[in-house]
C-alpha cells in the first residue's frame, strides 16, 4: 500500500507432472467433480511464491514497535533476522521487501527514473544494501506505483529524445502523470528504471495501485492501468536480471484482465490490505479482516474449479501477522496458526509483516515447523487449495469449511492436503453470514472432497501424527486440535469422513497419501 509523502494472453503449458490422472471423476446430482488444478512456472520464471518480510505493517501500525523508523538501519535489523533465525532460514524466508517511502516521492533523477531517498536508504544506489542482503542469502525488494513524476515532465527519457511530458499527462493523485503506453518512449522509461534496479541488485518489485482493482484508493487512478504490468514485465525481461513482479491490490478477476496479470506478473493481490492501519495501530490485524481475506481467496479460486486448469500466477493474500503475540498481532494463537495454514495451502505469497525482533515462542514454533512448510506450502505451490463444502462438495462461503489441495504427485506418492476450519461467527466480511458460536464439528467425506474412489492414509500435519486410513466402509478419523498433543480417535465402521472438533478460529491440516 502507498504511504503518501509531501490484450490478455494465454496461460502457460501444463506441469511436467500433471495431477489429472489422480483426480477422481465421480459426480452425482449433488456432489460436483473435483477437477485438476495446478500452478506452473510464472511469467518471470518462478516455481514457488516468495517468502520473506515486508515493511508496511510496522510503517502503517507504528505503535506495534515504537522504536522503528523506516530507514536502512532498522530495515536491516528486521531482515538480518531472516538470515540469523534458523527456523526462518530453513523454511526459505529470503525477501527483504521495502514498501512505500524508500524512494524520493515527487521526482526522479535527471532522466526521471525512480531514485532512493538518500537520507533514509543511502546504500541502495551504491548496491551496498543489496550486497549486504545477498551475502546472507537474502534478496532485496522495492515498491513502485504507475506513472512518471509531474515534476519531471521536461526531463528526457534515457537513451531517447522523448520528453516525459510528451508521453505522460494528467495527474493520478500520486504526484505522477499517466503514461501513453502506445507512445514511443514509454516502454523505454520503464526499461531504464528496471535496468537501474538491476544495477542496484533488486530482486523483487511490488507494483501497487493497479486497476481494474485498487478500490477505495483515495486518489485519481485511471480506470485501467493494466498496461503498466505489461511494461514492467517487458522491462524485467530486458534487464538481464531475474526479478519477481508482484501486483496490487484486490485486482480485477475478469478473464481479460486476469489474462494480463497471469501473463506478466508472478503474484497478484486477491484482497485489500489486511493490516489495521487507521483502526487500531497498536495491533497489526484482526480476525474480521482475516475472514475477508480468506473469502476473497475463495472467490478468486472458485473461478478456476469448473474444469481442469493450469494457472501461471500465485495469489497474494497480503502480509501475514503471525510472528508476534496476540497483544501485538491482534489474533489468538490458533488464529495465527489458521492464517499460516490458509496462506500456505493457497499457494500464496508468504510475506511476514510482523516485528521480527519480537517473535514469541508460539510464533517461532509455527515459522520453524519444517514438516508443515514442506508438506503444505511446497505442495500447494504446485497444487493450490480450493473449497469443498461439507455435505455438498460445492465451493460456497461457509463458516464450517473444508478445502483440498491436490491430489498431485509428491516424492513419488499421490497425495492431497485437506484443511478443515471453523471461522467462528461472521464478523461482517466473511461471506458466509452465519453465527455459530463455540466449538463445532467440521466433517467431510472422501466423496465430498472428490476423492472417494481411493483409500488414503491420514496424518495431522501440525502435530506430525498418524491418524489411520480413510476409505469407504472403513473408518472415521476424528481430530481434536488446540493442544501440542492432539487427541485422535478412530471409530471403526462409520464411513469415510474426516472430522475435527474446532473452536472459533481454529483449523486443522491433514496430509492424505493414497494407500497402496
C-alpha positions in Angstrom: 0.0 0.0 0.0 1.1 3.6 -0.7 2.0 5.9 2.1 1.9 9.5 0.7 4.8 11.8 1.2 4.5 16.0 0.9 -5.0 -7.9 -24.8 -4.9 -11.0 -22.5 -2.5 -13.8 -23.3 -3.0 -17.5 -22.9 -1.8 -19.4 -19.9 1.4 -21.3 -19.9 1.5 -25.1 -20.6 0.8 -27.9 -18.2 3.2 -29.1 -15.5 5.5 -31.9 -16.4 3.8 -34.0 -13.8 0.1 -33.3 -14.3 -2.2 -34.1 -11.5 -5.0 -35.1 -13.8 -4.6 -38.9 -13.6 -5.0 -38.7 -9.8 -8.3 -36.8 -9.7 -11.5 -38.7 -9.1 -14.1 -38.0 -11.7 -17.2 -39.3 -9.8 -20.0 -36.8 -9.9 -23.5 -37.2 -8.6 -26.5 -34.8 -8.8 -25.3 -33.2 -5.6 -21.5 -33.6 -5.5 -19.5 -31.8 -8.2 -16.4 -33.5 -9.7 -13.0 -32.4 -8.4 -11.1 -31.0 -11.4 -7.3 -30.9 -11.6 -5.9 -27.5 -10.5 -2.2 -26.7 -10.6 0.3 -23.8 -10.9 3.1 -23.9 -13.4 6.2 -21.6 -13.9 5.3 -17.9 -13.7 6.0 -15.4 -16.4 9.3 -14.3 -14.8 10.4 -17.9 -14.3 9.4 -18.8 -10.7 8.1 -22.1 -9.5 7.1 -21.0 -6.0 5.7 -17.9 -4.3 8.1 -15.7 -2.4 8.7 -15.9 1.4 10.2 -13.1 3.4 9.3 -9.8 5.2 7.8 -6.5 4.2 8.0 -3.2 6.0 4.4 -2.0 5.5 2.9 -3.5 8.7 5.2 -1.6 11.1 5.1 1.5 8.9 1.3 1.6 9.0 1.0 0.4 12.6 3.8 2.3 14.3 2.6 1.5 17.9 3.5 -2.1 17.3 7.1 -1.1 17.5 7.7 2.4 18.8 11.4 2.2 18.2 11.0 1.5 14.5 11.7 4.3 12.0 11.6 3.4 8.3 15.2 3.6 7.3 18.0 1.3 6.1 19.3 0.6 9.6 16.0 -0.5 11.0 15.0 -2.5 7.9 18.3 -4.4 8.0 17.8 -5.1 11.7 14.5 -6.8 10.8 15.8 -8.5 7.7 19.0 -9.8 9.2 16.8 -12.0 11.4 15.6 -13.8 8.3 19.2 -15.0 7.9 20.0 -15.5 11.6 16.8 -17.2 12.7 17.4 -20.8 12.0 13.7 -21.6 11.6 13.0 -18.8 9.1 16.2 -19.6 7.2 15.3 -23.3 7.0 11.9 -22.5 5.6 13.1 -20.2 2.9 12.2 -16.7 4.1 14.6 -14.7 2.0 13.0 -11.5 0.6 13.6 -8.1 2.4 10.8 -6.0 0.8 10.6 -2.3 1.2 7.2 -0.7 0.9 6.3 2.9 0.1 8.7 5.6 1.3 12.1 4.2 0.3 12.3 6.4 -2.7 12.0 10.1 -3.4 8.3 10.7 -3.6 7.9 13.6 -6.1 10.7 13.5 -8.6 13.3 11.2 -10.2 16.9 11.6 -11.4 17.9 13.6 -14.5 16.0 11.2 -16.7 13.0 10.9 -14.4 13.9 7.5 -13.0 12.9 6.4 -9.5 15.7 7.1 -7.0 16.2 6.2 -3.3 15.8 8.7 -0.6 19.5 9.1 0.3 18.6 10.3 3.8 16.8 7.1 4.5 18.4 4.4 2.3 21.9 5.6 1.5 23.1 2.1 0.5 20.6 1.3 -2.3 22.0 3.2 -5.2 25.6 2.1 -4.4 24.5 -1.5 -4.3 25.7 -1.7 -0.7 22.3 -2.7 0.8 21.7 -5.5 -1.8 25.2 -6.7 -1.3 24.7 -7.0 2.4 21.5 -8.9 1.9 22.9 -11.1 -0.8 25.9 -12.1 1.4 23.4 -13.5 3.9 21.4 -15.4 1.2 18.7 -12.8 1.2 17.1 -10.7 -1.6 16.0 -7.1 -2.0 12.5 -5.9 -2.9 11.3 -2.4 -3.8 7.9 -0.7 -4.2 6.7 1.3 -7.2 3.4 2.9 -8.4 2.4 3.7 -12.0 3.2 6.9 -13.8 6.0 9.4 -14.3 6.6 12.3 -11.9 4.8 15.5 -12.6 7.9 17.5 -11.7 9.8 15.6 -14.4 7.7 16.3 -17.4 10.5 18.4 -19.0 13.2 15.7 -18.5 14.3 13.4 -21.3 13.8 9.7 -21.1 17.2 7.9 -21.0 18.5 6.9 -24.4 15.8 8.7 -26.3 14.9 12.2 -27.5 11.5 12.0 -25.9 10.4 14.3 -23.0 8.4 12.6 -20.3 5.6 15.3 -20.7 5.2 14.3 -24.4 4.1 10.8 -23.5 2.7 11.2 -19.9 -0.2 13.5 -19.0 -2.8 14.2 -16.4 -2.5 13.6 -12.6 -3.2 10.2 -11.0 -3.1 11.7 -7.5 0.2 10.2 -6.6 2.4 13.1 -7.8 2.5 11.4 -11.2 1.2 11.6 -14.7 -0.4 8.8 -16.7 1.6 7.1 -19.4 0.5 6.7 -23.0 1.6 3.1 -23.3 1.4 3.1 -27.1 3.7 6.0 -27.5 7.4 5.7 -28.3 9.4 6.5 -25.1 7.0 4.9 -22.6 8.5 1.4 -22.6 12.0 2.9 -22.8 11.3 4.8 -19.5 10.2 1.5 -17.8 13.3 -0.2 -19.3 15.6 2.4 -17.9 14.0 2.3 -14.4 14.2 -1.5 -14.1 17.7 -1.6 -15.6 18.8 0.7 -12.8 17.0 -1.5 -10.3 19.0 -4.4 -11.7 22.3 -2.5 -11.3 21.4 -2.0 -7.6 20.8 -5.7 -7.1 17.0 -5.6 -6.8 15.2 -9.0 -6.9 11.6 -8.1 -6.3 9.3 -5.3 -7.5 5.9 -4.6 -5.9 3.8 -2.6 -8.3 0.9 -1.0 -6.4 -2.3 0.9 -7.3 -3.0 -1.2 -10.4 -6.5 -1.0 -11.9 -9.0 -2.6 -12.5 -8.8 -3.0 -8.8 -7.3 -0.9 -6.0 -10.7 0.0 -4.6 -11.2 3.0 -2.3 -7.8 4.2 -3.3 -8.5 7.9 -2.5 -6.6 9.2 -5.5 -7.4 9.7 -9.2 -6.3 6.5 -10.9 -7.2 5.7 -14.5 -9.9 3.0 -14.8 -7.4 0.7 -16.4 -3.7 0.6 -15.6 -3.1 -3.0 -16.7 -0.6 -2.0 -19.3 1.7 -0.9 -16.5 2.0 -4.6 -15.6 3.0 -5.4 -19.2 5.5 -2.6 -19.3 7.2 -3.7 -16.1 7.3 -7.3 -17.2 8.8 -6.4 -20.5 11.4 -4.2 -18.7 12.3 -7.1 -16.4 12.8 -9.4 -19.3 15.2 -6.9 -20.9 17.1 -6.2 -17.7 19.3 -9.3 -17.7 18.3 -9.9 -14.0 15.6 -12.2 -12.8 13.1 -10.3 -10.6 9.7 -11.1 -9.3 6.8 -8.8 -10.1 4.0 -8.7 -7.5 1.0 -6.5 -8.4 -1.5 -5.0 -6.0 -4.3 -4.6 -4.8 -7.6 -6.6 -4.9 -7.3 -6.8 -8.7 -10.0 -7.5 -11.2 -10.6 -11.2 -11.8 -12.4 -11.0 -15.2 -10.9 -13.2 -17.9 -9.3 -10.3 -19.9 -7.6 -8.6 -17.0 -6.7 -11.8 -15.3 -5.1 -12.9 -18.5 -2.8 -9.9 -18.4 -1.9 -10.4 -14.8 -1.1 -14.1 -15.3 0.9 -13.5 -18.5 3.1 -10.8 -17.0 3.3 -10.9 -13.2 4.3 -13.6 -10.7 1.7 -12.9 -8.0 -1.3 -10.7 -7.6 -3.2 -9.4 -4.6 -6.6 -11.0 -4.1 -7.8 -8.7 -1.3 -7.3 -5.2 0.2 -4.8 -4.6 3.0 -5.1 -6.9 5.9 -3.5 -4.7 8.5 -5.3 -2.4 10.9 -3.9 0.9 9.6 -6.2 3.7 10.6 -8.2 1.5 13.0 -6.0 0.2 15.9 -2.4 0.7 15.2 -1.3 -1.0 18.4 -2.2 -4.3 16.8 -1.4 -5.5 13.3 -4.6 -7.1 12.2 -8.0 -8.6 13.3 -9.9 -11.8 12.7 -12.6 -9.8 11.0 -10.1 -8.8 8.3 -8.7 -12.3 8.1 -12.2 -13.7 7.4 -12.5 -11.2 4.5 -9.1 -12.2 3.1 -9.9 -15.9 3.1 -13.2 -15.3 1.4 -11.6 -13.1 -1.3 -9.2 -16.0 -2.0 -12.2 -18.3 -2.2 -14.0 -16.0 -4.6 -10.9 -16.0 -6.8 -10.0 -19.7 -6.8 -13.6 -20.9 -7.4 -13.4 -19.2 -10.8 -10.9 -21.9 -11.7 -12.6 -25.0 -10.4 -15.2 -25.9 -13.1 -12.7 -27.6 -15.4 -9.1 -28.9 -15.3 -6.9 -25.8 -15.3 -3.2 -24.9 -15.1 -2.5 -21.4 -13.6 0.7 -19.4 -14.0 0.4 -16.9 -11.2 0.4 -17.1 -7.4 -2.3 -15.4 -5.2 -1.0 -12.8 -2.8 -3.3 -12.7 0.2 -1.3 -9.9 1.7 1.2 -9.9 4.6 1.0 -12.4 7.4 1.0 -11.2 11.0 1.7 -14.5 12.8 5.1 -14.0 14.5 4.1 -11.8 17.5 1.9 -12.5 20.5 -1.8 -11.6 20.5 -1.4 -8.2 22.0 0.7 -7.2 19.0 -0.6 -9.4 16.2 -4.3 -8.8 17.1 -5.3 -12.5 16.7 -5.1 -15.5 19.0 -2.5 -18.3 18.8 -4.9 -20.7 17.0 -6.0 -17.9 14.6 -2.3 -17.3 13.9 -1.9 -21.0 13.0 -5.0 -20.8 10.8 -3.7 -17.8 9.0 -0.4 -19.5 8.2 -2.2 -22.7 7.2 -4.6 -21.0 4.8 -1.8 -18.8 3.2 0.4 -21.9 2.7 -2.4 -24.1 1.4 -3.5 -21.4 -1.1 0.0 -21.2 -2.6 0.0 -17.6 -1.5 3.0 -15.3 -1.1 4.3 -15.9 2.4 5.5 -12.4 3.4 5.6 -11.6 7.1 4.6 -8.1 8.2 5.4 -8.8 11.9 8.1 -7.3 14.1 10.8 -9.9 13.7 12.7 -8.5 16.7 9.9 -9.6 18.9 9.0 -13.2 17.8 7.3 -15.1 20.6 7.7 -18.8 21.3 4.5 -19.7 19.6 5.4 -17.7 16.5 8.8 -19.3 16.4 7.2 -22.8 16.6 4.9 -22.0 13.7 7.6 -20.5 11.5 10.2 -23.1 12.2 8.0 -26.2 11.5 9.8 -27.6 8.5 7.4 -30.5 8.2 4.4 -28.2 7.9 6.1 -26.0 5.4 7.3 -28.8 3.2 4.0 -30.7 3.4 1.7 -27.7 2.9 3.5 -24.8 1.3 5.8 -26.7 -1.0 2.9 -28.9 -2.2 0.4 -26.0 -2.6 3.0 -24.1 -4.7 2.0 -26.6 -7.4 -1.5 -27.6 -6.3 -3.4 -24.8 -4.5 -6.4 -25.5 -2.4 -10.0 -24.9 -3.4 -13.1 -25.2 -1.2 -15.3 -28.3 -0.9 -18.3 -27.6 1.3 -19.1 -30.3 3.9 -22.3 -32.1 2.8 -22.3 -30.9 -0.8 -18.7 -30.6 -2.2 -19.6 -27.1 -3.5 -17.4 -24.0 -3.2 -19.7 -21.6 -1.3 -18.6 -19.5 1.6 -19.2 -21.5 4.8 -18.4 -20.9 8.5 -17.6 -24.6 8.8 -15.4 -25.2 5.7 -13.2 -27.8 4.1 -10.5 -27.3 1.4 -8.5 -29.6 -0.6 -5.1 -29.1 -2.4 -4.3 -31.7 -5.0 -4.3 -34.7 -5.4 -0.9 -34.5 -7.0 2.4 -36.3 -7.1 4.8 -35.5 -4.3 8.0 -37.5 -3.6 6.8 -40.3 -5.8 3.4 -40.6 -4.0 -0.1 -39.4 -4.8 -1.0 -37.0 -2.0 -3.6 -34.4 -1.1 -3.7 -31.8 1.6 -7.1 -31.2 3.4 -7.8 -28.2 5.6 -10.8 -28.1 7.9 -11.8 -24.8 9.6 -14.3 -23.2 11.9 -14.1 -19.5 11.2 -16.4 -18.6 14.0 -19.4 -16.2 13.6 -19.2 -13.9 10.5 -17.8 -10.6 11.8 -19.2 -8.7 8.8 -16.9 -9.6 5.9 -16.6 -13.4 6.0 -19.1 -14.0 3.2 -20.9 -16.9 5.0 -23.3 -14.9 7.2 -23.8 -17.5 10.0 -23.0 -17.1 13.7 -22.5 -20.5 15.2 -20.6 -19.9 18.5 -18.1 -22.1 20.4 -16.6 -25.4 19.4 -18.2 -27.0 16.3 -17.7 -30.3 14.5 -16.4 -30.0 10.9 -16.7 -33.2 8.9 -16.3 -34.1 5.3 -16.4 -37.4 3.4 -14.0 -38.5 0.7 -16.8 -38.3 -1.8 -17.5 -34.7 -0.8 -13.8 -34.0 -1.2 -13.9 -35.5 -4.7 -11.5 -38.4 -3.9 -13.9 -41.2 -2.9 -12.6 -43.7 -5.4 -9.5 -44.4 -3.4 -8.3 -45.2 0.1 -6.0 -42.7 1.9 -3.7 -42.8 4.9 -4.1 -39.6 7.0 -1.6 -37.6 9.1 -2.2 -34.5 11.2 0.4 -32.1 9.8 0.9 -29.6 12.6 1.4 -32.4 15.1 3.1 -34.8 12.7 0.8 -37.6 13.9 -0.5 -40.6 12.0 -4.3 -40.8 12.1 -5.1 -44.1 10.3 -6.7 -45.0 7.0 -9.8 -43.4 5.3 -11.8 -45.5 2.9 -15.4 -46.2 2.2 -17.0 -48.6 4.7 -13.9 -48.3 6.9 -13.2 -45.5 9.4 -13.9 -42.1 10.7 -10.8 -40.2 11.6 -11.6 -37.7 14.4 -9.1 -35.0 15.2 -9.2 -32.8 18.3 -6.9 -29.9 17.8 -5.8 -27.0 20.1 -3.0 -28.5 22.0 0.5 -29.7 21.3 -0.6 -33.4 21.7 -3.7 -33.7 19.6 -6.2 -36.4 20.7 -7.0 -38.8 17.9 -10.0 -41.2 17.9 -10.6 -43.7 15.1 -14.2 -45.0 15.2 -14.4 -48.1 13.1 -17.2 -48.9 10.6 -18.7 -45.4 10.3 -17.8 -44.4 6.8 -15.1 -42.3 5.3 -15.4 -38.9 7.0 -12.6 -36.7 8.2 -13.9 -34.9 11.3 -12.5 -32.3 13.7 -13.8 -30.5 16.8 -12.7 -26.9 16.2 -13.1 -23.8 18.4 -13.8 -20.4 16.7 -10.8 -19.5 14.5 -9.3 -23.0 14.7 -8.3 -25.2 11.8 -6.5 -28.5 11.2 -4.5 -29.6 8.2 -4.3 -33.3 7.2 -2.0 -34.9 4.7 -3.6 -37.7 2.7 -1.5 -40.2 0.9 -3.1 -42.7 -1.5 -3.0 -46.1 0.1 -1.2 -48.9 -1.9 
